[in-house]
Amino acid sequence: MTGLFVFILCAVLLWAGYLFYGRFAEKVYGSSGPKVMPCVAHPDGVDYMPLPAWKVFLIQLLNIAGLGPVFGALAGALFGPAALLWIVFGCIVAGAMHDFLSALMSLEHRGANLPELIGRYLGSVAHWAMRLVCIVLLLLVGVVFTKGPAGMLHGLMPDLSVTFWCGIILLYYFLATVLPIDAIIGRVYPIFGALFLFMAVGLLVTLPFGEHEVLPQTDFFTNMHPQAGLSIWPMIFVTIACGAISGFHATQSPLMVRCLKERRNMRRVFYGAMIVEGLVALVWATVGLTLRDVLTDYTIVEQGGKVAARAIESGSGAAAASFMQLCLVDPASAVNQACTDYLGSVGAVLAVIGVVVLPITSGDTAMRCCRLMLADIVHLDQGSRLKRFALAIPLFAAVIFISEIDFTVIWRYFGWSNQMLSCFTLWTIAVLLRRRARWYWMALLPAVFMTTVCTAYLLSAPECAIGLSVETSTLAGLGVSLLALIAFFRVPRGCESAPADEGGDC
């Protein structure tokens, strides 16, 4: 009963965060921005296209909710119940605020992409650095969110190879990248959203009534990770990104800023979508913690020198793996097992398809955003279909090339670059608020925290060549954050009273 109470309390806190902290963030930022929304003032029939608020919310939610709130939450749950704390509080005070205020910044500058915003407030060096980081990150998203769902679809239909599914997904991505936003994305997302909601709501409702005790262990401060020497700090804050805070989200927000017809819906769409994603991550982290030691219908085998999961054949006598082992080796199989346990065989198929939808609906808009960022660099108008093709073809060639790299390596660098981007976004928000003499601590404290996390991770993570101790890397992270703080407090306060487009630059 204690575990169920903790789960309900966490869900209530997320909702309260939307109601109260979201309103507070909106008040802190102020009402600066254009009187007419970008899609009304500058419609182009391709990217700047008015859409209903419900559809914008749904697209934004599916844009940001990739594999992270599922795979990342399961991986984070291996550390123990501490994952729940990071999901809830990270989402409220960092992630949702990060998504919402970055969207408001983009609105002020007619739907400008993230690198252009960072360049405006952090300077030309940061501008070009973030252009490179964003494009690389979005290409990695395109790869990760192709191979991940392809593997899950292959699991549902073994007769069709992973390569086949990769080809189908990439074809969809290409069409979604070059066609007007309402031609494919606006039409298929309601269907995708229904599958997503079935998965999320199905697990949310059935979790308390399952045969396993919800959250049997609620010791929030004990590291339970099976890999010896893997510290909660800073690993969990990079492992769980999309369910708490993710820099990738700030690249997606401008897409929907360009489609929203009324400013009053900004908080509902951008802060609200992140809260819903946090709830999805909370559900999957709870599932991981609940089933942690439960035996599954899979066994762990070695295939081609790699450890993998394989379904146990009837009468084979193979030893079943624990759910924890499955999360470590094959999170896609862990998802299938959890859905089967709670929703039955038919429900599991629909739920797994709902999980497949998440990365696909992030990958398509990631590639679309990558095209738009590249267009900003080369100053190429995107009204012409031929010009959109000219940018999309080399981008997809790069995705195919990167996809040959081992998936686990790609995922690691995706996670770190994702959180690094969140650091730059938070610092940009903090600088803007300081310039306008607003309460900049809302963004400054998360910026300092995430800067320390990313630096410590880079210097101490097992996959990095440096391999410093956690203590040393944390001190280095604090040092980097201190230097950033010194630079921050040199920014003049109260020198920008209006948006830059209205002559408010210092």
C-alpha positions, -999 to +999 in steps of 0.1 A: +000+000+000+029+023+007+042+019-028+008+026-044+005+057-022+039+069-034+029+064-070-004+083-066+014+111-048+040+115-076+012+117-102-006+143-081+026+164-077+030+164-115-005+177-120+000+203-092+032+214-110+012+222-141-015+241-122+008+262-100+044+262-111+034+265-148+013+296-140+042+310-119+066+305-148+042+323-172+039+352-148+077+354-144+083+355-181+056+382-188+034+388-217+061+400-242+055+388-278+038+396-310+002+407-310-005+384-340+008+348-339+034+338-365+011+314-384-014+342-389+011+369-396+034+349-419+015+319-433+035+299-459+013+268-463+043+245-454+057+252-419+037+283-408+002+268-409-027+275-384-038+243-366-064+237-339-050+239-304-058+202-296-039+191-326-009+213-318-009+198-283-010+163-296+017+169-321+039+186-295+034+157-271+042+131-297+072+152-309+089+152-275+078+118-262+103+095-280+120+064-266+132+084-236+102+082-213+100+045-219+135+031-224+151+059-203+127+054-175+133+017-174+170+022-174+167+048-147+146+025-126+176+002-123+191+027-099+161+024-076+132+047-065+155+077-068+143+077-104+109+088-093+122+119-075+142+130-106+112+125-129+087+144-107+108+173-095+130+175-126+100+177-148+082+204-128+110+228-121+134+221-150+119+202-180+084+217-183+098+252-175+126+246-201+101+236-228+076+264-220+099+294-218+120+283-248+087+282-267+079+317-255+113+329-266+107+314-301+073+331-302+089+365-296+111+360-326+085+347-351+091+310-345+129+312-346+148+279-342+168+272-311+203+280-324+191+314-336+178+322-301+210+310-284+231+331-307+210+362-300+215+360-262+248+340-258+268+354-288+281+343-322+304+315-309+275+298-290+253+304-321+275+284-344+284+258-318+247+252-312+239+250-349+264+222-351+253+205-319+216+207-328+220+193-363+242+164-350+217+157-322+187+157-346+205+134-370+212+111-340+176+113-331+167+103-366+190+072-363+180+062-328+143+066-335+146+045-366+165+015-353+146+014-320+111+011-334+123-011-362+136-036-336+102-035-318+082-040-350+105-069-360+097-084-326+060-082-334+064-095-370+096-117-370+091-126-407+100-090-417+136-080-410+148-050-391+163-036-423+129-037-440+113-018-411+141+007-411+135+014-448+097+019-442+103+042-413+129+063-432+106+066-462+079+080-438+104+104-423+114+117-457+078+124-467+071+140-433+102+162-437+095+176-472+057+178-473+036+205-457+031+199-420-006+191-423-002+168-453+011+138-432+019+148-397-013+166-390-034+137-405-017+106-390-010+120-355-046+116-342-043+079-350-009+077-334-021+097-304-050+072-299-025+043-298-002+063-275-030+071-251-041+034-250-006+024-239-002+052-213-038+051-199-039+013-200-008+008-179-018+037-156-052+021-148-041-015-146-009-009-126-026-008-092-047-039-099-019-061-112-008-093-094+025-076-083+028-052-054+034-017-067+068-003-057+077-030-031+109-010-023+106+028-016+141+035-003+148+066-023+185+070-013+199+036-020+217+028-053+202-006-065+219-007-099+232-042-107+263-029-123+289-024-096+305+010-094+278+028-114+269+058-093+235+074-092+252+108-095+255+119-123+244+089-143+207+089-135+203+125-146+215+117-181+199+083-183+164+098-176+163+128-200+130+129-219+110+122-187+126+150-167+145+175-189+156+172-225+173+197-247+158+180-278+124+194-268+136+230-273+144+221-309+108+209-314+089+237-298+094+263-326+077+238-350+045+241-330+049+278-321+046+284-359+012+266-359-006+278-327-033+304-334-036+319-299-010+328-272-033+319-244-028+282-253+010+283-249+012+270-213-013+243-220+006+231-251+043+234-240+043+231-202+013+207-203+029+183-229+060+179-208+039+171-177+021+144-196+054+130-208+066+131-172+036+111-162+044+085-189+080+082-176+066+079-141+044+050-152+073+031-169+097+038-140+071+024-116+066-006-139+104-012-138+106-009-101+075-031-095+086-059-119+123-056-110+129-091-096+100-108-114+109-137-138+100-131-174+092-153-205+127-145-218+161-160-214+194-143-219+216-158-247+248-149-265+244-142-302+273-132-324+294-123-294+266-100-280+243-107-251+206-107-262+172-117-250+152-146-266+117-158-259+116-191-240+103-219-262+077-242-248+094-272-230+129-259-236+138-258-200+157-225-204+162-204-173+140-173-172+156-139-169+145-114-144+128-082-156+159-063-144+182-084-166+158-078-195+159-041-191+197-042-192+200-064-223+169-057-244+145-029-232+122-036-262+116-071-249+111-057-214+084-034-228+067-063-245+068-084-213+054-056-191+025-049-215+017-086-217+017-088-179-007-059-174-028-058-206-029-094-219-017-106-253-041-085-274-036-054-253+001-060-253+002-058-291-017-025-291+004-011-263+037-021-280+025-003-311+018+027-289+054+025-277+066+022-313+046+054-322+066+075-297+100+073-314+085+075-349+066+107-340+098+122-326+120+111-355+098+126-382+097+161-367+134+159-357+143+155-394+119+183-403+135+206-377+170+196-390+159+207-425+147+241-412+179+247-392+200+239-423+179+263-443+187+290-417+224+284-422+224+285-460+196+311-462+174+289-485+137+297-487+116+266-480+085+275-499+097+255-529+094+217-528+126+214-549+146+234-523+132+212-495+143+181-514+178+197-519+183+199-482+165+167-472+184+143-494+219+149-479+204+148-444+190+114-450+222+102-466+239+112-433+213+093-413+219+061-433+257+065-428+254+070-390+230+041-387+259+017-394+274+026-360+265+004-330+232+014-315+244+015-279+272+039-288+248+062-306+224+061-277+251+072-252+262+102-272+226+111-280+219+112-242+248+134-233+244+158-263+207+160-254+214+172-219+242+195-230+217+213-253+194+217-223+222+235-204+226+260-232+189+265-234+185+271-197+215+296-197+198+314-226+165+317-207+184+329-176+202+356-196+170+368-212+152+370-178+182+389-162+182+414-191+146+421-184+150+423-146+128+392-141+132+364-115+160+347-134+167+321-106+139+300-121+162+291-150+196+298-134+194+271-107+185+243-132+212+257-155+239+254-129+227+219-118+226+205-154+260+221-162+275+203-132+258+171-142+269+171-178+305+180-170+307+153-143+292+127-166+316+136-194+346+132-171+335+101-152+311+080-174+325+044-182+321+050-219+343+081-218+380+079-222+389+103-193+374+081-166+379+104-136+364+095-102+329+107-094+343+131-067+369+147-090+345+150-119+319+166-097+344+192-085+353+199-121+316+203-129+312+228-100+342+247-113+327+249-148+294+261-133+312+287-113+329+301-144+295+302-161+280+320-131+307+347-132+300+353-169+263+353-162+264+380-135+284+403-159+252+405-180+236+439-174+203+436-156+172+454-168+187+465-201+160+449-223+125+459-217+110+447-250+115+418-274+145+422-297+122+425-327+107+456-311+139+473-305+145+460-270+181+447-274+208+461-251 
